[in-house]
């Protein structure tokens, strides 16, 4: 499952804080099936507009998508901001 969030007027630190908050909430969620806890984690990637100067929305999404794959490849359950 994938999702996208656009945070206008938020800086890199805000993006990192929000991504970490989402990651922690998911990891701490009590998800059970047949009485057994199922651990769930997320890999989050993001990109700050001023850093990379994408020329269109698709470029910005591609930067965040690449960061998300870096997050997965570096151990999952983490946040990577491009």
N, C-alpha and C positions, 0 to 999 in steps of 0.2 A: 504494500500500500504506500502511496506517495501523497504528499500534500505540499501546498505552496502558501507562503505567507508573505505579504508585502508590507513593510513597516516604513511608511513615509516619515521623514524627519527624524529617524532614529539613527544613531551612530553605531560604529562597530562594537563598542562596549555593550550597548543596549542589545544588539543582536546576539552577542555571545551569552549575555545573562539570560535572555529569553530562551535560547536554544538549550542551555544547561538546565533551566527550570523545567522545560518540557521533557528533556531526557531523564531527569530525576523523577518526575511525576510518573512517567511510564514505567521506569524500573521499579518503583515502589508500589505500583498498583497491585492489588490483591486479585489476581485472576486465577480462578480455580476451575478444574474439570474433574468430575468424579472424586471430589475431595482432595485432589492434589493441586498444589500451587504450580502454575505454569509461568516460568520466568519470561518476561518480554523486555526487549531492549529496542532502542532506535538509534539509527545513524543519521546525523543531521549535517547538511552542508548548506552554506550560505555565502553570499557575496555582497559586499558593500558597493553601492553604485559609484561613489567618487574614486574608489581605488582602481577600478578596471576600465572605466569609461566605455561601457558597452553602447553600441549605437542604436540598439532596439531591444524590446523586451525579451526576444528569443535569445539574444546574446547574454543577457543577465541571467536568464534561467539556465542556460548552458554552463555558465560559470558556477552557479550554485549546485547544479547537477554533478559537475566534475568534482566539486568539493565534497559532496555527499559520497561519491564513489571512493574518494581518498579516505574518508572517514571509515567506510566499510572495510577497505583493504588494509587499514592500519589497526584493525582489531575490533571494529564495531563498538556499539554503545559509547559513542563519542561524538563530538561536534568539531567540524572543520570549517573555518571561514576563509574563503579565498580572498 
